[in-house]
Amino acid sequence: MRWLFSLTVAVGAQALFEQTFRSSSVVVQPFTILERSPLYDPHNTNLFLICPNGQAVAEPGAAIYKSNGELVWADSSFGNCYDFNLQEYNGEQFLTLWVGAGSAAVGQQMGFGTVMLMNSNYELVMNVSAVNPEGTDLHEFNIVKPENKTVLVTAFHTIPMDLSSIGGPVDGWYSNGVIQEIDIATGDVLFNWTTYDHIPLSESYNNISLTGQGFEANNSFDAVHINSIDKDREGNYIISARHSQAIYKIAANGTILWRLGGKMSDFTAIGNDTEFHFQHHARWRLDESELSLFDDGAAVFISTVNVIDEPVATGKYLKVDQEKMTVELTKRFFPSPNSNYALAEGSVEPYGDTVLVGYGWVPWVEAYSFDTQELLFSAVIGPNNASLWDGGIGNYRAYQTSTLEFTGHPTQPPNVSVTGGDVYVSWNGATHVSSYTLFTGNSATNVSKKVARVPKSGFETKISAKGSQNFIAVAALAANGTTLGKSAVYKLSDGTIA
């Protein structure tokens, strides 16, 4: 292994790049499209779910974008968030996201928070948390299919531990990785497993002499760093451990059945490129014959020590033969037009006949053909600015849905702003608006005269107020002309609500 020392780029003093709007208080990063195949999502129905974080993100929060870069919904009211996804629970779709304090990259800030479940009205329905003194860690909230009634979560608990075998103190401190399966309805813990009980310190690639961890309770030694959990149909668990660079299969009784990767791998490689470094988001695919994962190729320990083992981060599919105990690379997805390793985070998620790869610490979101591995779509969260790609802007995981599957129904009406004789309208979270109609009238109680109907153009649409009377209102229409919602009535003179 090659250890490299470098300070992460300080971008706090640089200009911030958030987008702002006249009609809404929403503040978001731009979603910059770099490459797009004409064959990819021709009707712009695909939706990307992301949670930008980093030193250059003044207002972190969740956001949904279309594949043309258009913002659909954003909310920064809950602050720091990770792992924004759309999942099914008990027969209903919910937006799920972790909220709290912490960072996915640095061991001692791995998160003390909870997970929110929101309905299609963007209303909080419930919170779900691990049973753990430090709360729920940000790395995983995976609702178990096909029952969709329980969830896999990660947590970390600081405990005293003898670290002298790896050059640390006898009376040291250890960051104990915890995985739990929880009944969502009751909050009962159905399975609880810890790294302290099962993974020896010798498997870790974290170097205590370099990171200085383990000497204080508030800087405990992060030996394993669990960042994903999956479950197979036989009831066994798959965990990804970044700091031991291994994937573990764990039986329902807690026994480790095998290791893939790391210092004690049980598998023999067939062909090249089966190895992975500081990986994230390991998931069973293709009837549990293959594992997908994001191969970061690098890692950041604490906030100032970087390890680079591979020059480029990639998404991978590995064929895992559990009878012959062999592993073989079947698919690999390379970034383009930019190329780099990722120091943390990342995801690989199939969607239809495509695969979406989120590059984590590097804020790229890219879609590939599953069959050919050809790049179909490439975007950057924020501007296409390499100086922001080392902690400036990142996104833990990227997920995808579409307006054909998810319909957002915000409970608030469309927002309107009147500026310089023009009307600006937006409706945060409405996924199926096709056009807006401007109405006017001389009385606040009778605003029914149609002034103009204009196509929706991005998150915020501009309409000329020419021909309007003293009061205005705006209606949002679907493609078939159905009215989806109507704004309040506004005074044209000063733009206040009548």
Buried (B, 14 or more C-beta within 10 A) or exposed (E): EEEEEEEBBEBEEBEBBBBEBBBBEBBBBBBBBBEBBEEBBEEBBBBBBBBBBBBBBEBBBBBBBBBEBBBBBBBBEBEBBBBBBBBEBEEEBBBBBBBBEBBBBBBBBBBBBBBBBBBBEBEEEBEBBBBBEBBBBBBBBBBBEEEBBBBBBBBBBBEEBEBEEBEBBEEBBBBBBBBBBBEBEEEEBEBBBBBBEBBBBEBBBBBBEBBBBBBEEEBBBBBBBBBBBBBEEEEBBBBBBBBBBBBBBBEBEEEBEBBBBBEBBBBEBEEEBBBBBBBBBBBBBEEBEBBBBBBBBBBBBBBEBBBBBBEEBBBBBBBBBBEEEBBBBBBBBBBBEBEBBBBBBBBBBBBEEBBBBBBBBBBBBBBBBBEEBEBBBBBBBBBBBEEBBBBBBBBBBBBBBBBEEBEBBBEEBBBBBBEEEEBBBBBBBBBBBBBBBBBBBEEBEEBEBEBBEBEBEEBBBBBEBEEBBBBBBBBBBEEEEEEBBBBBBBBBEEBEEB
